[in-house]
């Protein structure tokens, strides 16, 4: 086995944190891992690269991916300020989404060369981890052809998104990730066209099970499934 391969992942639970602060933490780790890779190649070194998984929730915020359309934000700056919301244009893929209390956000910052070098596979495994988590909670979910993320009623004409995804990668290092609606106040999605997809509804775990469930419980199940699907060891 290649002694450069590192399948250990450090979990960092950030709690409820402002979006900009979490983004800054991601960028710092992301750049550190890339720097290690560049240094290895330049100086013919064999230092292992680290892998991280940040978990958190955010105050109310809308984020627009680099290829997104700002027209999918249906409110103006005055409304954003009045309602104490935030809006960021960011460097992930995908269009617009919402983060807020009651939603689990997972940011895997992985060197995929420790696992596999396939972004399509990476996204599908993120989805699979969420699907397994929802199954544990007796929610049937799956994929919708041509659309990223995880959906309830995925085999019908009225699928409802329960988990959004958007990632960035450079030199096979990833950042950004997924947002799973747990006890999320879904009214905030009315201010956007989620992911730029017209006519698709959103849902949450508590709405589907018709009961309250803690973020901590879902987070624990989700991280366990991520480690199982990606075959990494939690440290």
C-alpha positions in Angstrom: 0.0 0.0 0.0 1.2 3.5 -0.8 2.4 5.0 2.5 1.2 8.4 1.4 -2.4 7.3 1.6 -4.2 8.7 4.7 -7.8 7.6 5.3 -8.1 9.2 8.7 -10.5 12.2 8.9 -10.5 14.7 11.8 -14.0 15.7 12.8 -14.4 19.4 13.9 -17.8 20.3 15.3 -18.1 24.1 15.0 -21.6 24.4 16.5 -23.8 27.3 15.5 -21.4 29.6 13.6 -21.6 32.6 11.3 -21.2 31.6 7.6 -18.2 33.9 7.0 -16.3 32.5 10.0 -16.9 28.9 8.9 -15.9 29.8 5.3 -12.6 31.3 6.6 -11.9 28.1 8.5 -12.5 26.0 5.4 -10.3 28.1 3.3 -7.4 27.9 5.8 -7.5 24.1 6.0 -8.1 23.8 2.2 -5.0 25.9 1.4 -2.9 24.1 4.0 -3.6 20.7 2.4 -2.9 22.1 -1.1 0.3 23.6 0.2 1.4 20.2 1.5 0.7 18.6 -1.9 2.6 21.3 -3.7 5.5 21.1 -1.3 5.6 17.3 -1.7 5.8 17.6 -5.5 8.3 20.4 -5.5 10.7 18.9 -2.9 10.1 15.2 -3.7 8.7 14.7 -0.2 6.2 12.1 1.1 4.3 13.9 3.7 0.8 12.6 4.2 -2.0 15.1 3.5 -4.7 15.5 6.2 -8.5 15.2 5.8 -11.1 17.1 7.8 -14.8 17.2 8.2 -16.4 20.3 9.6 -20.0 20.1 10.9 -22.1 23.1 11.9 -25.2 25.1 11.5 -25.5 28.7 10.5 -27.7 31.8 11.2 -30.0 32.7 8.3 -27.9 33.1 5.2 -28.3 32.7 1.4 -25.3 31.6 -0.7 -24.9 31.8 -4.5 -22.5 29.5 -6.3 -20.0 30.7 -8.9 -22.2 29.6 -11.8 -25.5 30.8 -10.1 -27.9 33.4 -11.2 -28.6 36.2 -8.8 -32.1 36.5 -10.2 -32.9 33.4 -8.2 -32.7 35.5 -5.0 -36.2 36.9 -4.8 -35.5 39.5 -2.1 -33.5 42.7 -2.2 -30.7 44.1 0.0 -33.1 46.2 2.0 -35.2 43.2 2.9 -32.0 41.2 3.8 -30.9 44.0 6.1 -34.3 44.5 7.7 -34.8 40.8 8.4 -31.2 40.3 9.7 -30.3 37.9 6.9 -27.0 37.5 5.1 -26.1 36.9 1.5 -22.8 35.7 0.0 -21.5 35.0 -3.5 -19.1 32.1 -3.0 -16.7 29.8 -4.9 -18.6 26.5 -4.9 -20.5 24.9 -7.7 -24.3 25.1 -7.9 -26.8 27.9 -7.7 -28.5 29.5 -4.7 -29.3 27.9 -1.4 -30.3 28.7 2.1 -28.7 27.8 5.4 -30.2 28.4 8.8 -30.9 27.1 12.3 -32.2 23.5 12.3 -30.1 22.5 9.4 -26.9 20.4 9.5 -24.1 21.6 7.3 -21.2 19.3 6.5 -18.0 20.6 5.0 -15.7 17.7 4.0 -12.2 19.0 3.3 -10.6 15.9 1.9 -7.7 15.1 -0.3 -9.4 12.8 -2.7 -6.1 11.3 -3.7 -6.4 9.5 -0.4 -9.6 7.9 -1.6 -10.3 8.1 -5.3 -10.0 10.8 -8.0 -13.5 11.2 -9.3 -15.7 14.2 -8.5 -18.8 12.6 -9.8 -18.2 9.6 -7.5 -17.6 12.0 -4.6 -20.9 13.7 -5.1 -22.8 10.3 -5.4 -21.2 9.1 -2.2 -22.2 12.3 -0.3 -25.7 11.6 -1.5 -25.5 7.9 -0.5 -24.5 8.9 3.0 -27.5 11.1 3.3 -29.8 8.5 1.8 -28.6 5.9 4.4 -29.1 8.5 7.2 -32.7 9.2 6.2 -33.4 5.4 5.8 -32.3 5.0 9.4 -35.0 7.6 10.3 -37.6 5.7 8.2 -37.6 8.2 5.4 -37.3 6.9 1.9 -35.2 9.1 -0.3 -33.1 9.0 -3.4 -31.8 10.9 -6.4 -33.5 12.7 -9.3 -31.9 12.2 -12.6 -29.9 15.2 -13.7 -30.1 17.0 -10.3 -27.6 17.0 -7.5 -28.8 16.4 -3.9 -31.2 14.1 -2.1 -34.9 14.1 -2.6 -38.0 12.7 -0.9 -40.8 11.5 -3.3 -37.9 11.1 -5.8 -39.8 8.6 -8.0 -42.8 10.9 -8.4 -43.6 14.0 -10.4 -43.4 16.1 -7.2 -40.0 15.4 -5.6 -39.0 17.5 -2.6 -35.4 18.4 -1.9 -34.3 17.6 1.6 -30.5 17.9 1.1 -28.6 20.4 -1.1 -25.0 20.0 -2.2 -22.4 22.2 -3.8 -18.6 21.6 -3.8 -15.3 23.1 -4.9 -12.2 21.1 -5.7 -8.6 22.0 -6.6 -5.7 19.5 -6.9 -8.3 16.9 -5.8 -8.9 18.7 -2.5 -12.5 19.4 -1.7 -14.4 22.1 0.2 -18.0 23.2 0.8 -20.4 20.3 0.9 -23.9 19.5 1.9 -26.8 20.9 3.9 -29.5 18.6 5.4 -32.8 20.1 6.5 -33.6 18.7 10.0 -35.8 21.1 12.0 -35.4 23.9 9.4 -38.0 26.7 9.1 -38.8 26.1 5.5 -40.4 29.5 5.0 -37.0 31.0 4.3 -36.8 28.9 1.1 -39.6 31.1 -0.3 -37.2 33.9 -0.7 -35.2 32.0 -3.4 -35.6 29.6 -6.3 -33.7 26.8 -4.5 -30.7 25.7 -6.5 -32.2 27.6 -9.4 -34.7 24.8 -10.1 -38.2 26.1 -10.8 -41.3 24.3 -9.4 -39.5 21.9 -6.9 -40.5 21.9 -3.3 -38.3 21.5 -0.2 -38.8 19.5 2.9 -37.2 18.6 6.2 -36.7 15.6 8.4 -39.2 16.8 11.1 -41.8 17.5 8.4 -41.4 14.0 7.0 -41.5 12.1 10.3 -44.0 14.5 11.8 -42.0 14.8 14.9 -39.1 16.8 16.3 -35.6 15.3 16.2 -32.3 16.9 17.5 -29.6 18.0 15.2 -27.1 16.1 17.4 -28.8 12.8 16.8 -29.0 13.3 13.0 -25.4 14.6 12.9 -24.1 11.5 14.7 -25.9 9.1 12.3 -24.7 11.2 9.2 -21.1 11.3 10.2 -21.1 7.5 10.9 -22.6 6.9 7.4 -20.0 9.2 5.8 -17.2 7.2 7.4 -18.8 4.0 6.3 -19.4 5.0 2.7 -16.0 6.7 2.2 -14.3 4.0 4.3 -12.4 6.6 6.5 -11.4 6.4 10.1 -12.7 9.1 12.4 -10.1 10.8 14.6 
